[in-house]
């Protein structure tokens, strides 16, 4: 699973990159679908003004085709990444369960 983290409008942070990689690995390690690539984009929309302005976009490309796009907005990038990772894991686990159920029919 290749994870690429991009920063737009803010400095690259090793702490945020490591946190994002850890959260995404933990949430997606056993979803039952092979993942080819993950791209996370973190953008600080208001920069110096502060507030709830960190927009995170997650793109997950699956090995057998298909792409999942998720977005979140939060006061800090860690909160947005955490929610995105949890949501992506839930969506992919549910999709895998539906696929397995359809194959049994």
N, C-alpha and C positions, 0 to 999 in steps of 0.2 A: 504494500500500500504506500504509494508516493504521496506525500503531503507537501504542498507548496503554500507558503504564507506570504502575502503581499500587503504592503502598507501604502496607503494613499493619504496624503495630507498630514502625515505625522512621521516621526522618526521610527525606524525599525527597532524593536525591542526584543532582545534575546529572551527575556523573561516571558513575554507574551507568546513568542514563537514556541518555546518549550512547553508552556501551559497548554497551548492549542494542540500541539502534537500529542501530548499526554491525554488530554480529554478526548480527542478524536480517536486515538488508538483504543482507549478504554471503551468508548461507546460503540465503535464499529468493528471491533475485533471478531465478534461472533454473531454477525447479522445473517449469516447463511447465504450471502451473495458476494461473489468475488468483486473487489473494488480495484479498478485500474489506477485511478488518480483522484486526488482531492485538492481543490484550490480554495483557499480561504482568503478573502479580501477584507481588510480592515481599513475603514476610512473615518477620519475625524472630520465631520462635516462643519462644525462651528469653530474649530481650532481654539483660539484663545478665549472665546466667549463662554466656553464651558457648557454645562447642561447635558441633557440626554442626547448625545450627538455622535456616538460611535456606531456606525452602521457596519455590520458584518454580513458578508455574502458568502455562502458556502455552495460550492459546485462539486458534486460527486459523480464521477464517470464510472459506470459499471463495466466490467470486463466483457459482458455479453451484449453490450449496447444499452442505451438508455442513460439519461442524465437526471440527477436530482438537483434542484435549485432551492435553497432556503435562505431567508434573510432575517436579521434581527437588529433591533436598535436598543442601545443601552447607554448608561452613563459611563461605563468603563468597558473596554474590550473583553476582559475576562468574563464578565457576566453574559455578554452576548455570545461568546464562544461556547460557554458552558451550556446555555440553553439550546444553541444550534446543534451541538454534539448530541445532547439528549434527544432532541426532536429527530435528528437524522437517524439515530439508532432505532428509535421507535418506528419511524416510517419504513425503514428497510426491513426490520424484523416482521412487521405486519405484511408487507408486500411479499416477503419470502414465505410466510405462513399461507397467504392466499394462493400463491403459486403451487405450493406443495399440495394444498387441498384440491386445487383444480386438476392436478396430475393424478390424484387418486380416483377421480370420477371416471 
